[in-house]
Amino acid sequence: MKLWLIGAYGIVATTTAVGGKAVEKGLINKTGLVSELPQFDGINDYAKLRFEFGGHEIRNLDKNLSQAAYMHWEKNRHYDASILKEIKHDLEKVNAKKGTALACGTGIEELGKIQSLENDGLSLREIVERIERDIRKFKNNDTVVINVASTEPVAKLNEKYHNSIEGFEEMIDEDKKEFASASMLYAYAAIKNKIPYGNFTPSIGSSLPALKKLAIENEVPHAGNDGKTGETLVKTTLAPMFLYRNLEVIGWMGYNILGDFDGKVLSHKDNKESKIISKDSVLKKILGYSPYSITEIEYFPSLVDNKTAFDFIHFKGFLGTKMKFYFVWDGIDAIVASPLVIDIARFLLFAKKKGKCGVIKQMAFFFKSPMESNTINTHEQFQQLAGWFKNTI
Ligand code: NAD
């Protein structure tokens, strides 16, 4: 597979590259990869666990992928150092290409010096052409683009420019940068070039009506949004228990603290809003009503990539008696995220080779805010994915 990662030097991207290469070389086992479960036997004929990586970035462009991986490893030490040594030469060959940071919010100022195409004075058309050129040079029939860049603020949708393919093209031709955001431009470039696209972030990406239409027209599969890896995974696995036992959830508080770049970017109000909306909407969809809910995300530098979520659930049982449930999720963000990036890429490639296009709704299992799907219950999502795979292969 050829995986093009948007946000190539971030911790999720670099851990995906390290893990992908380590699996390929047999240095680690396949724990964490959903696509390696017996339910998905045969996927290897469509998407092998052999990898080449490339991607776009907006900082540290003088570095290579190995150096970027090492920078994260030094701070987090989130896997055995010997793995990094063994694959160093493979990752050294990869240099991310300069991307765009349009409408990425104030949060990305935290990342250091930004190097973006618009800062070089390029028009929207020129930016899109550069992105497309980079991706085209890399692509073959086994290529997938996955967005693992920092979360953008909530996009303001515009009827004229975002609803139709013609409108989107007009926005580019008229250089209306104020209506464009980086994630939509990357998604456009992938779909226009018939490359499957996955959005691991809550950013708008391919969810614009114009890009959904383009995906159908170009027969490209796509999926998103926002990888379901930590607190939301536990929440959407646990909430059905209250539903099945006819217990009434009165309130659910989730307090998340995290460090690292993702935490820094999310400490900015506009960038954080996208994430909170994505996390918050799940309970109503599972339970059918909205319990009182508090969802907080706060930056906690010393935790680095170790994300801790404290959840408190207040619920009512027989005779109106109130009871409480607490859990603490203490996950290493990149370790839970990166196998899913590989899984998403594999299922998208499988979908493409089986002639599926548009939003692959059956991939809801991987996302906090699955596009065009109201199935939020993790158990049901897994059955959907397994059923779809069985009927498609
Ligand atoms: P990170 O800050 O380590 O990495 C993000 C990378 O994207 C950085 O290297 C940054 O320079 C780059 N970037 C930012 N804007 C860009 C742009 N417009 N074009 C190209 N590159 C850009 O963050 P991370 O922890 O790797 O998370 C990546 C994304 O995945 C975030 O949006 C996060 O919310 C999302 N996500 C992560 C998890 C998880 O880690 N468990 C779960 C769900 C979603």
Residues whose N, C-alpha, C, O or C-beta is under 5 A from the ligand:
A	BS01	NAD	I6 G7 Y9 G10 I11 V12 A13 H56 E57 I58 R59 G99 T100 A101 C104 L111 V148 A149 S150 T151 A182 F200 T201 D226 G227 T229 F261 D262 D333 A334 A337
